């Protein structure tokens, strides 16, 4: 029996199609067969791995945030204690005491959250204390009240910007509460320092 041209042409193209695409089909099913898993299971595993990586990244970002916050707090406390001790201006000393009290309260709040989340806090300052002191104490060894006020204003502004940016990254309520409290206190420090200039 002879095939007519009407049957031969569709058959010809069908053979070509499966010849060209068969390799791709075999490759897909071969990968699944090698792993012993279906394509759906392989996709689910990938999603799980991505979620694990994402979680680790968030945890690392939180750890860095806690370390930086601790360093900022400790630096503020140390420098403001110097202001209390060295300044001859009672208003400056009062500001220094207010900052020490507020930053100590922030540190205690930060420490409490860190304990809950099993995060170790570093007590080192994020900037060399000597570098800061060199900008506040003049060459003749006298404490510069204006330099201290400028430093309080500048660091408050920078920390507020950092916290506002960080607040958008974390959904953790404890961290968000700490950031909200910190921003409010830092604005008070900034305003008080500006009023004394």
Rosetta blueprint (number, residue, H / E / L):
1 X L
2 X L
3 X L
4 X L
5 X H
6 X H
7 X H
8 X H
9 X H
10 X H
11 X H
12 X H
13 X H
14 X H
15 X H
16 X H
17 X H
18 X H
19 X H
20 X H
21 X H
22 X H
23 X H
24 X H
25 X H
26 X H
27 X H
28 X H
29 X H
30 X H
31 X H
32 X H
33 X H
34 X H
35 X H
36 X L
37 X L
38 X L
39 X H
40 X H
41 X H
42 X H
43 X H
44 X H
45 X H
46 X H
47 X H
48 X H
49 X H
50 X H
51 X H
52 X H
53 X H
54 X H
55 X H
56 X H
57 X H
58 X H
59 X H
60 X H
61 X H
62 X H
63 X H
64 X H
65 X H
66 X H
67 X H
68 X H
69 X H
70 X H
71 X H
72 X H
73 X H
74 X H
75 X H
76 X H
77 X H
78 X H
79 X H
80 X H
81 X H
82 X H
83 X H
84 X H
85 X H
86 X H
87 X L
88 X L
89 X L
90 X H
91 X H
92 X H
93 X H
94 X H
95 X H
96 X H
97 X H
98 X H
99 X H
100 X H
101 X H
102 X H
103 X H
104 X H
105 X H
106 X H
107 X H
108 X H
109 X H
110 X H
111 X H
112 X H
113 X H
114 X H
115 X H
116 X H
117 X L
118 X L
119 X L
120 X L
121 X L
122 X L
123 X L
124 X L
125 X L
126 X L
127 X L
128 X L
129 X H
130 X H
131 X H
132 X H
133 X H
134 X H
135 X H
136 X H
137 X E
138 X L
139 X L
140 X L
141 X L
142 X L
143 X E
144 X L
145 X H
146 X H
147 X H
148 X H
149 X H
150 X H
151 X H
152 X H
153 X H
154 X H
155 X H
156 X H
157 X H
158 X H
159 X H
160 X H
161 X H
162 X H
163 X H
164 X H
165 X H
166 X H
167 X H
168 X L
169 X L
170 X L
171 X L
172 X L
173 X H
174 X H
175 X H
176 X H
177 X H
178 X H
179 X H
180 X H
181 X H
182 X H
183 X H
184 X H
185 X H
186 X H
187 X H
188 X H
189 X H
190 X H
191 X H
192 X H
193 X H
194 X H
195 X H
196 X H
197 X L
